[in-house]
Amino acid sequence: MKRIRDAGFLRVVLSATVFAGGVAVAALPEKPNILMIYTDDHGYADFSCQGVFDDVKTPNIDRLAEGGVRMTDGYSTAPQCVPSRCGLMSGQYQNKLGLESNAQFNEPGGLAGFNSALTIAERLKKAGYTTGMAGKWHLGPGMEVVDHGFDHVYYRNSSRPATANVDLNCKDVPLGEYPSDVYHLDACADVAAAFVERYQDEPFFFYLAFRAPHVPLDAPQKYLDRFPGKMPERRRQAIAMLSAVDDGVGKIFQTLEKCGLAENTLIFIIGDNGAPLKIHKRDTPGGGPGWDGSLNDPMNGEKGMLTEGGIRVPYIVHWKGTIPGGQIYSHPVITLDVAATANALAGLPDAPELDGVNLIPYLTGEKNGAPHDALCWRWVGQAAIRQGKWKYLTDGNRQYLFDMDNDFEETRNLFATNPELAQQLHDELDKWSQTLQPPGLDVHSPSAAAHHYFDWYLDGKRNSPKPAADAKAGEKKAPAPNRKGPSDAQLFRQRDHNKDGIVSWEEYLGGRTEKVDAIRRVFQRHDTNGNGVWEKSE
């Protein structure tokens, strides 16, 4: 594995003047199809078009990037799965909806704000779109995905049965659980391609949320065989899973071309947050909790931080015939822009609650300048703002100021030499935080893991003790209750019905209908990674 070229970090901002001869902007198709492809715990480095390492190979995604736009400064709204997905689906800063971290996923009322908000799918249905999703949801029970505007659902992110109302051929079935021997990444791509073929004659929105390369690492041998040679086994697993994703993207785009829809379909490919390196990238046996094998280079930090390694993600936009290809776009953009773009293209009225921007005029050259004045983040005791080239970051006790044009690796803290600028950015960030629920910058305390990460990545303190296995962000791990009954190991074996090494909330609940809140609180103690599942200890 070696770094190959520096094209990933060219500071090229394309505007109308870049297009030789001032190419006229073509009229946009009426109600184009929209395909949103989301990856999971996917480091910045890990598409081959990013130009960082030569071990990862994603030729189909590379072709879409070459024929569209690769955003060098594309961001997620949070460094963690649940809040980032809430921001994407709602088009609003998820903190406005009272959802800040994975820890709230299982809390009573934790999803109330999201449940009351309109998703992209719900908005587009009002404009006559047919909607579908496949893959990981992580915003409530699988049986409830249909309540958020999706006509067709194939909710599946592991070898467990899918919660679905369509089969792999996108044929209608009663909403329920359906087992399948097809690898989950392949199955989700199959459903998406079949959906495209089924609805080729009407506008559609499809959300394809691949659970890759998130743990548990589970690439089949046919994908592992593509990556022979010496490398960490967790790395091999990660890039093999991403190769499966790439095959799926290729299959879907081939279907679009076969159906004559390539020029009438806007495609986003974005990661939900940075890769979890667990600092040391330990190549532990098995594919369960730990480093997922993905890499954030050259960004600093990892999942669970508001450094670039936690929130700057792969971000590609493709629209054949409408967005000029070959662009490398370096103004900051964010996943919130997906909903705002979709809303505008569907011809829906402006929605002032949306926090994103319609990106299409900026990518066609119709508009110049930056889409955003500033982007902001608040996540469990950390907060950050990016305004132009400047980024201010704080964990409540420490403050950092970075020049993103000259130091996107966040290695030189300029706070001491620019205190007035830092204060100005802090004030802007605080003003934004007053619009959140709850308001303010200091409403949560950073976790022990976050302190350790800041020591390691930003302050060069490499001798601080390793924290306990990632506890839920912002929470102290509750002591195990004194009780009689099976041990945790025995209980895990009992609840892990399909023997895949993880216990979902549905498996843990086991159909029980009484004392659900009490059962949920016990489940939360086992959900030490805040991922909504109980993962078997290594």
Secondary structure, DSSP 8 states (H G I E B T S, - for coil): --B--SGGG------GGGSTT--------SS-EEEEEEESS--TT-SGGG-SBSS---HHHHHHHHTSEEETTEE-S-SSHHHHHHHHHHSS-GGGGT--SGGGGGSTTTTHHHHHS--HHHHHHHTT-EEEEEE---SS-GGGGGGGT-SEEEE--SSS-EEEEE-TT--EEEEEEE--SS-HHHHHHHHHHHHHHHTTTS-EEEEEE---S-SS----HHHHTTS-SSS-HHHHHHHHHHHHHHHHHHHHHHHHHHTT-GGGEEEEEEESS----TTT----SSSSSS--S---TTS---TTSSSHHHHB--EEEE-TTTS-SSEEE-S-EETHHHHHHHHHHTT----TT------HHHHHTSS-S-S-S-EEEEETTEEEEEETTEEEEE-SS-EEEEETTT-TT-----TTT-HHHHHHHHHHHHHHHTTSSS-SS-SS---HHHHHHHHHHTS--TTS---SS---TT----------S--HHHHHHHH-TT-SSEEEHHHHHTT--SSHHHHHHHHHHH-TTSSSEEE---
